[in-house]
Amino acid sequence: MEGILDLLNSDIGKTIISGVSGSTGTDQNKTGNVLTMALPVLMKAMERNASTPEGAQGLMGALNNKHDGSILDNLSGLFGGGVDETVTTDGDKILGHVLGGRRQGVEQVIGQKAGIDAGSVGNILKIAAPILMGMLGKQSRQNNVSSQSDLTGLLGGLLGGASQSGPVTREQTFLEQVLDSDGDGSVIDDVAGMVLGGSKNKGGLGGLLGGLFGK
């Protein structure tokens, strides 16, 4: 199974980065950096939420109904005339549900590392979240996901097979730290040097930006 960051490096991923960049007025390279950091964080949060029967049922319900992957069938239409407000409203709800009280801290950390303000990160993620859900919905159908274990397996596979039961990597530690952020900014010091820095070390988060999760 391809990892989520392999998908970002594909043709469809480049279309998404370009479209989100144009829709938010954010530099394309910075948009790509935000998505490269944020999508694994969102998926890790979904994996954590799906670790309970209630969370898994809610996510599967969303993937089987509204987020079935159809959003991916007309990306040119999605981005062509400006992203519809219903999409960003939906994205706002997804982020609130997936990240909860950790949302502000996540946006702050990613914004600092990408070199843009947290509000711009939020605007990017409001468009990206429904697309990510569509990707998951499509993968869910292709893999006949029908149970909690199927769902957590799918999410773990897209994160590069780094499941909760596997060895803890620095990438997973970073994701946990970001997700446990309470918005006070202290987590930024904890992860400084793990994101965008140390790119020569494939074991560090700098390697993540090269698609480490999917390798």
N, C-alpha and C positions, 0 to 999 in steps of 0.2 A: 504493500500500500504506500502510495506517495505521502510524504509528510506535508503539512500545511505550508511550510516554507518552500518546498519544491514547487508547490502550486503557485505561490507568489512569483517564482522565477519563470513560470511558464508563460505562454502567449496570453492566456486568459488572465493570469496574474498581472501582467504588464498593462493589459487593458483596464483592469480594476484600479491599479495604482494611478494610471494616467487620468482615468475618469474621476476618481475621488479627488485627485489634485486639482483638476479643472473645476470641479463642483465647489470646492472649498476655497479656491484661490491660494492654496498652499504649494510651496515649492515641491516639485515632483520627487526629488531625492529625499527631502525631509518626510514627505508623505510615505514613501517607501520604507524609510527607517521606522516611522511610527507603526505602520502595519506589521513590519517584521517583528517588532517587539510586542505589539499589542495582541495580535491574533493568538499566539501561544498562551498569553496570559488569560485571554477570554476562554480559550479551550480548556486550560487548566482549571479555571473557575467552574466551567460547566462540568468537568470531570468530578470535581469535588461535590458540586450540587447533585450530580447523578449517583453519588455514593449512597444516597438514601432512596428507599423505594418511592417516596413521594416526589423527590426531585427528579428521579429517572422517569417517572410516569408523566410529569409535567413537560419535560423536555421532549420525550417521545411523542407526546400529543401534539406539541408545536411542530415537530419535524414531519409528522404524518399529515398535518392539515395545512396550516398557513405557509409554513416554510418547507415546501416540497421540492425546492430546487428550480422552480420555474423562473425565478428572478434572473437566473444565469442565462436563460434562453434569449434574452433581448437586452444585453448590456448596452448596446449602442443606443437603444431607445431610452434606457434608464438614464444615461448620462447626456444624451443628445440635446434635450431641451431644458436641461437643468433638472436636478433630482427633485422628484415630487415631494411635497411636504409630508404626505402620508408615509413615505419611506423613512424620512428622518424622525418622524414621530414614533414610528414602530421601532427604529433603532434606539431611540431614547428609552423606550420601555424595556427593550431587551437588555441594555446596559444596566438599567436600574435593577432588573430581576437577577441578572447573572452576577453582578459585582456588589450590589447592595451598598452598604455603608463604606465599602472599600473603593468605590468608584473615584472619588475625588483624589485620593492618594495615588491610585494607579495613573490617573491622567497627569498628576504633578510629576511623578517620577519619569514617565515616558516623555513628557514635554521637556523636562530638563535635559534628558539624554539626547533627544532629537533636535534640541535647539529652538523649540517653539513654545508658545504659552499653552497652558493647560486647556484653555478654552478652544484653541485650534485643534488640539488633540481630541477633545470631545466632539467637535464638528466632524472630524475625520471618522471617528468611531461610530457616530450615529448613522453614517452612510455604510460603513463597513460591516456593522453588526448584522443587518438583514442579509447581506451578501454571504457572510460567514454561515449564518443559519441555513441559507439556501444550499451552500456547499455541503453542509452536514446532512441536510435533508436528502440531497441527491445521493450521497455516499450511503446513507441509511437505507435507501431503497435498493441500491445496487448490492448491498451486503445483507439484505433481508433482516435488518435489525428488529428484533421483536421482544427482547428482554433487557433487564437492567445490565446483566453481564455482557450482552451483545453491545449495548450502548457504551459502557465504560471501555470495552475492548476497542471499539471504533475510535473513541476520543484518544485513547492511549496510543493507538496505531498512528493516528494523524499527528500526534506529538512525537513521533519517531519511536514508538514502542516503549516509551518511558512510563510505565505504569506505576501505581502507588506501591505495588509489591516488589518492584525491581530495586536495584541499587540506587541510592540517592545521588544524583549528579549535581554539579554546580548550577546547571540550568534549572533543575527542579527547585533547588534551594532559592535561586533568584525568584522564580515564579511564586513560591510560597511567601517570600519576604514581601514582594510587591502586593500580593493579595491580602496579606495581613496588615498592610499599611493602614493607619487610621487617619491619614491626611495631615499629620503634624509635621511632615517633612523629614522626620528622623531616619526613615528608611533609605532616603537618598544617600546618606553617608554610608550606610551598610552595604549598598550595592554599587557605590561609586567604584569605577575600575573594573566592574564585572560586565558593564554594558558599554559598548562602543570602544572600550579600552581593551588592551591585551588581545588584539585580534590575531596575533601570531600564535597564541595558545589555543588550540582547538578545544581544550577542555574548559575554556572560559566563555563568558557570554558573548565576547566579541565574535567567537566562532558561530554563534547563533545567527548573526547577521549574514553569514555566508550560507545559510541554509542548514545549519548543523542538525536541527531536529529531524530533517528528512533524510539525512545521509546514512 
